[in-house]
Amino acid sequence: MIRFEDVSVTYDGAAAPTVTGVDFEVPEGELVLLVGPSGVGKSTVLGAVSGLVPHFTGGTLRGRVTVAGRDTRTHKPRELADVVGTVGQDPLSHFVTDTVEEELAYGMESLGLAPDVMRRRVEETLDLLGLAGLRDRPIATLSGGQQQRVAIGSVLTPHPRVLVLDEPTSALDPAAAEEVLAVLQRLVHDLGTTVLMAEHRLERVVQYADQVALLPAPGAAPVLGTPAEVMAVSPVFPPVVGLGRLADWSPLPLTVRDARRRAGAGLRDRLSTLAPDGPSAVGAAPSTPLPPLPEPAAPPSRRTGFLRRRRALPETAAPAPGAPAALAVSLTVRRGHVEALRDVDLTVAPGETVALMGRNGAGKSTLLGTLVGLVQPTAGTVRVGGAVPHRTAPRDLVRRVGLVPQEPRDLLYADTVAAECAAADEDAGAAPGTCRALVTGLLPGVDDDTHPRDLSEGQRLALALAVVLTARPPLLLLDEPTRGLDYAAKSRLVTVLRTLAAEGHAIVLATHDVELAAELAHRVVILADGEVVADGPTAEVVVASPSFAPQVTKVLAPQKWLTVAQVRRALEGNR
């Protein structure tokens, strides 16, 4: 159905091809998973299938890509629309209408389908993706995960023969991700739909793949094989594979069920007399040493909210010693007829890392927006470093709290990575090169002259995070911080955040990444329909939750192990 014949893509101005030697076939009715570290060209390979590369991205495509016999060099995306449905990393770029129901119908209207067919398919898709309660909602009012489900639904309704998906579960909560993957399985198995999908969260998807295509490095030819074959040599792999490598299991497990059977009495018995260490000890040192983050020589004056400020800032009173970094008491937020938060109590101490978890639309982003002053409470009390966020001047608030939003491009406006970093250093009063060193530590290999819009989702996140970290905010807020990051980049992010916490910075992250919460968070707060339903130490909360438990916990339950790194340290210390 999809065939790559010695394909290489070189973008204008690039010194080397982004991808080269891509030569494999995706048979009809199979799900092929495209994996590899951030920035190796996965999105470029996917774009070549839909015709976006090179018709919209520019550059030179050599070789040949055919979809259902159509050459994508001679067929523009609109001429492939009846065959290929595409969902990119950014769902907002897909939307052309205002409401959920209109968006689901738009693609079918463009293809001229009959109204009764359109109505039936819209209803089917609303039910398949759990969107029936949102049919009349304006898309702009949805959470990031809800928007991603709408974007997926909009390409399902025309019933394309090929689906091309770039990080389709990255913004979805665990339950919603399982629902979407179950839908894809039904399409593949029952309808013969062909799916080519790139995804960093392999713990969610690898067991569903018929084949895996690994892009090991930029410009390297892909390695194609079964999931077990590729995971044995891949530099990126899910926790169950890491546990299998640690325990020397062969063949490697791909699912929690397989790993539980392998763990049996052997591994569990070895660990039964050992105790896991805490999240603060988990993680490896970054491959490139990170520079010490300087105290600002002058108050930072740059991105307050998402606006640039260049005036010098007045001195303000520091919070009282021992005061919480963030405090919310009986916090309620209403947006129209929707009560986004209801009687939320939250205290975050300096040096503490708190993970906000819960299904899409539970109120996580709203809570972060309230803490940074972007959302005004309807009732209750909010304090950040002793200040009331929505009543504090932005140029003062930026000294107390920094937010990295779900869409990192909201913080980026310069023409090059180097210019972004230079502006961040200047605004934070930091030594020149501080921001750039942070970018290198989080995600090596990003060139100074690259335009931020040409970066992958994970690379843009690393740049936005470095910009915010340069100012050393006492309270750091992160909304889905691992979206688009591979396992190595996530490990470097964990190391940086743990270092900040050890220095006394408070960190609150809204995330669906249960593995990140297991590695990093001291506490987990679970929200449901705007209310706090659980708040406690990470091990206690996630071990008791089938939805939010990490893979290692599921494998080794009822023992309270969270990560492969914990298990490794315990076994090495017991030798």
N, C-alpha and C positions, 0 to 999 in steps of 0.2 A: 504493500500500500504506500509506504514511504521508502524512497531509496536515495541514499547519499553515495555519489560516485566521486571519490577523491576530491572532496570539497575543501576549499580554503577560502577564508574571508579576510581581506585586508582593508581596514578603514582608511579614509583619506588622512594623510599626514602621519600615519603610524609607520614605525620603522620595521615592524614585523607583522605577519598575519596574526589575527586574534585566534583563529582556529586553523588547523591544517591537517590534511590526511584523514578527513572524516569519510569513512567508507563502510557503511553498514546498511542493513535493511530492516525495516519494521514491518513484519507481516500483518495482514489484515486480522483484526480481532485479537490483537495482543496489546498488553500494557508494557511499554519499555520505559525504564527509569533512567534518566540522565543525571549522573552524579559527578562530583568533583569539588575541589576547593573554590572559594569565592574568586571571581575574576578570571576563570579559565576559559570562558566563552560559551557557557551553557545557554545563556539567553540568545547569543548569536546563532547557535545551532537551531534553536527553536524558531527564531525569526526567519531563518532560511526556508523553513517548511511552509510558513504562512505567506511568504513573499515579501514580508516587511524588510527583510535583508535580501537584496540591497535597494529595493525600490523606494523605501522611505528613509532608511538609515544612511544611504550612500555607501561608498566604498566599492570594492571589486570582489565579486564572487567568481571563483574559478572552480571547474568541475561541474557537476550536474546534480540538481535535486529535483526529484519527480514525486508528485502526490497524485495517486490514482491515474498515473500516466501523463499528468500535466507538468510541464517543465516550469519551475517557479521563476526562471529568468525571463521567460517569454509570457508568463501569465501574472498579471498584477494581482494584489490581494483581493480586489473586488471580483476578479475572475475566478478566484478560488473560494469565495465566501460560501458557496453552496456545498463545498466539500470539507473545508477546514474551519473549525471553530477555535479561536485563540483567546486565552486569558493570560495577560501579562502580570508582572509583579505588582503593578500599581492599578488596582481596580478603578480608581477615580478616572483614569484616562480612558476607560471604556464607555462611560455613561454619556448618553446623548439625550435622555429624557429626564423628567423630574421625579416620577414615582416608580415604585417597585414594579407594579403591574405593567405600566407602560414600557419599562425597560425590557421586561421579559418578552413583550410582544413586538418590540421594534425590529429585531432581526428578521422575524417572520414576515412582517409588513414589507421589509426591503426586498424579500424574495417573492412577494406576491402570493402568499398562501391564502387559502380561503378563510373567511372569518370564523366559521365553526371549527376548523382545524386549529386555528390560533387559540381560540377560547379553551379548547380541550387541553392543548399542550401547556398553556399557561397554568391551568389548574393542576395538571400532573406535576409540573415543576415546582409549584408552590408547596405541594405536599411532599415531594421528594426531598427538598432542601429545608423543610421546616420554616417556610417563609409566609405561610397563609395568614398569620396574624399581622404581617407587615405589608400586605398588598397595597394599601392606600398611603403608606408612609412616604414622605419625601425622602429621596435617597440621601440628601445632605444631612438629615437628622439621624441616620443610622450609625451604629458603631463600625469600626474598621472591619471587624469580622463579619458583621451582617452585610456590609457592602461587598465583601469578597464572595459571599454566598450568592448575592444578586448577580455579580459579574459572571460567576460560573453558570448560574441559571440562564442568563441571557444567551449564552452560546449553546446550551443544551436544547432550548426550545426549537431551533431550526432542524434538529436531528442531523448534525453533520456526520460524515463517515469517519472523520479524523478529528481528534481533540488534541490541542497543543496547550499544555498548562505549565506555567512558570510559577513555582512556589504556591500551589493552590491551597495548602493548609496552613500557611505561615501565620495568618492572623486569626485562625480559628481556634476555639477552645477544644479540648480533647474530644468531647462528645460530638460537637459539630464536625470535627475533622473525620471522625469515624463514620458519620452519616454521609459525608461527601464521598469518602473513599468507597463506602458500600454502594453508593449510586454508580460510581465509575466501574466497580466490579460487575454490577448488573448490566451496564451498557456493553462492557467487553464480552462477558460470557453469554448474555442472552440476545444481544442485538448485533454482535460482531463489530462494534465500534473499535477503532484503532486509537490508542492513547500514547502520546509521547509526553512525558512529564519530567520536569526538573524539580527537585526538592532537596532541601538541606536536612530536614527533620526525618532522617531515615528510619528512626524508631517507629514512625507512623506508617511508612509506605513500603519498605523494602520487601515485606512478606507478600505483597500483592503483585509484585512485578514478575512478568514472564522472563524478561531479560533485563540486564543492567548494562548501560554504556558508561564507562568511566573516562572522564577527561582528567588525566592525572596532573597536568601542568599546562600553563599557557603555551599554545602552539604545539602541544604534543598530540600524537594520534590517539584516538580513543581505543579503549580496551573493552571488548564486548564478550559477555558470557552470562551464565546463570547467576542469580543473586549470590549463591554460596561461593561460586568460583571467584566472582569479582570482589566480594567482601573479604576474601582471604588475602587479597593484595592491595586493597584500596587504602589510601591515606585517610579517608573519611569513612566512619562506620558507626553504627548505633551502639548503645551501651551493652546490649546482649551479646553483640559480637566482641566487644572489648572484654566482657566477662569470660566469653569462650576462649579468647586468646590468652587471658591470664591463667585460666584453668587448664589450658592446653587440650581443649576438646576438639575432636575431629569426627565428622565435619562440624563446622561452626554453626551454632543455632542462629536462626533468623527471627524467631518469635519467642515470646515469654514462655509459652507452653513447652517448646522444645528445650529451652534453657532450664526450666523447672525440672524436667525429666532428667536432664544431665546432672543438675546439682545434686539431686537425690540425697542420699545419706552422706556421701563423701564430702562435698564442699560445705554443706550445712553443719556437719559434725565438726569440721575443722574450725568453723567460725563460731560455734555455739558457746565456747568458753572465752571468746574475745569480745571486746566492746568497740563499737565504732566511735571515731573521734567526731568532733563537731564540724559544722560547715566552715568555720573560720580557718580550718587547717587544710581544706580541700583545694586542689588546683596545683598547677605547675608554674614555674617561673616563665615569663615571656621569653620568646626566642631572641628578641632585641631588648636590652635593658632600657627601661623607661626612665626619663630624667625626673629628678625631684620636681614636683609642682611648686612653683614659687608663690609666696604670698604677694598679692598685687601691690606694686609700688604706688599705684593710684587706684581709686575705685573703678571697677570695670564699667564701661559706658556703652556697650555694644548692643547685643540682642536682648532687649527687655520684652518679655513675651516673644513676639517675632519681629520686633522693630529695631532698627539701628539708631543708636543715640551717640552723639559725638561731644556733648557738652560735659565739662567736669562735674562731678557729683559732690553734693555737700556731705559733710561728715554726719553720721547718724549714731544714735546710742546703740551700743552692743547689747545683745540679750544677757539677762542675768545668768551668772554661773549656775550650772546645774539645771537650767531650764530645758524643757524638751525642744528638740529641733523642729517638731511639728506637733500640733495638737488640734484635734477636732472633737467637739462635744455636742451631741444631739444635732449633728449636721443634717440638714434637709435641703435638697435642691429640686425644684420643680422646673420642668421645661415644657411650657404649654400645659397639656393635660397629663403629661408623663411625670411621675415622681421618680427622678433619676437616682436620688439618694434619700434614705429615710432613717432618721435618728442614728446616724453613724457616729460612733465613738472610736477615736484612734489617737494613740500617743506613740511618737517615734523619738527615741533617745539618740543623742549624739553617738556615733560609732555603730549604730544598729542598722541592719539591712532587713527590710520588710518586703515580702512579695505579695502583691495584690493579685488574687486569682478569682476565677469565676467564669461563667459562660459569657458569650458575646452579649453585650447590652446590659450587663449586670451593674454598671456604674463605675468601673475602674478608671476610665479616662476622665470621667466627670470629677471624680475625687482628686485626681492629679491636677486637673484644671482649676479646681477650687483652691488647692494648696499654692498654686503659682499665681493666683489672682485673676485668671482668665474667666472664671465662672463665679458669679456672686451667689452666696448662700441665700436660700429662702428663709431659713431659720437655723438657729444654733450658733456656735462659736467656732472660729478657725483662727489659729495663731501659727505663724512661722517665724522662729527666732524672736518671739515677743511681739511681732507686728501682725496686723490684720491685713492679709494679702490684697483683697480687693479695694482697700482704702489706702494702701501704701503707694507712693509714687513709684512708677516703674523703675526709674533710675536708682531708687533706694532698694527696691525689692530684689533687683538682680544681684545685690551683694549678699542676699540671704538664701536664694533658691535659684536653681537652674533646671530647666526642663528640656529633655530631648524628646520631641513628639513622635507619633507613629510615622509621620511623613517627614523625614529628615531634611528634605529639600526646602521646607519652610524656614530653616535657619540659614540657608546657603544662597548667596546672591552674587558672589564675585565670579570672575571669568575663569579662574584657574584655582587649583588646589593651593598653590603657593600664595596666591593673593588672599584666599580665605584664611590661611594660617597666619600670614603677616598681619592682617587686620585683627585677628583674635589676640595675637601677642600684644599688639599696640593697645587694644581696648582693655586688656587685663593687666597692663603694666608688667607683663612677663618678659623674661629674657628672649630675644629673637631666637627662633628655632624651637621654642617650647612646644607649640601646637604641632609643628611638623614632626617632632620626635614622637609625640603621642600618636599621631596618625601612623607612623612607621611601626610603632610598637603594637598597635591594634591590628593593622592590616598591611604588612610589608608589600612593596612592589607597586605602590601608587605613585605615578610620575607627577612632578610639580606642575607641569604644563597642561595636565588633563583638566578639561572643563568638568565641573561637578555633575552636570547633566549626563555626561558620558560614562560616569561611574556606574557600577552595578549597585543594586539596592544595599547590599552589605557594605560596599565601599563608601557609599554616601552616608550610611549610618556611622561608620567609623570616623568620617570627617566631621560630621555634626557633633558627635560625642566628644571628639578632641577639642572642638571649638568651645563647648560648654565647660569641659574639664579645665581648660586653660585658666579660667577665672576662679577656680577652686571654690565653688559655692558650698557653704556649710550643709545645705540640703540639696541633694541631687535626685531629680525625678526622671524616670525612664519609662516610656510607653512602648511596649513590645521591643525591647532592645536587641533581641537576637534575630529579628526578622531579616532574612537574607544572609545570615552569617553561617559559615560552616563550623565544624566542631573545633578546628584549630583556632579560628578567629574568636569563637565563643570562649575558649579556654583563656586566651589573652585578655578578653574583656573581663572575665571573672577575676583574673589576677589583678588587673588595674582597680576594679571596684573594691576588691578585698583590701588592697593597699590603702585606698581612700578611707574605708571604714576603720581600719586600724589607726589612721591618723585622726579619727574623730568625726569624719563626715558621716552624716546620716543619708541613707539611700532608700528610696521607695521605688519599686519597679512594678508596673502592671504587666503581667506576662501570662501567656498560655503555655510557655515552655516549662514543663514540670521538671525536666532535667536541670535547667538553669536554677530553678528554685531550690532543688535538692543540693546543688553545689554551693550556692551563695547565701541563701537567706537564713537569718537567725529565726525569723518568725514568718508565718504564712497567715494572711487574712483572706478569707474567702467571702466574696460578695454574691448575693443572689437577689435579683429584683430590687437592687438599691439598699439592701440590708446586710449587715455583717452576720454571717451564720457560723463562722468559725474564726478563732483568733488564738494562736498558740505556737509553741516551738515547732519548727519545720518537721522534725521526725514524727512528732505526735499527730500533727494534722494530716500530712500526706500519707503516712502509713495506714491511717484509718479510712482513707478515701480511695475507692477503686478508680475514680476518674483522674485524680491528681497525683497518684503514686507514680514515681519513676520506675523504669524497667527493672533496675536492680532490686528495688523494694519488692516488686511483684514476684521476682524470681526467688528471693530468699526469705519471703514472709513465712512465719511471723517474726523472724528476726528483723531488727530495725536498721538495716543497711540501706544507704541512699545512693551511693555512687560506686563505680568501679575503683576509683582512687582510694576510697575508704577501705575497700576489701583488700586492695593491693598493699596498703600500708600495714594493715593488721596482720596479713600473712607474712610480710617481710619482717615485721617486728617480733613475730613468734618463732622465727627460725632458730 
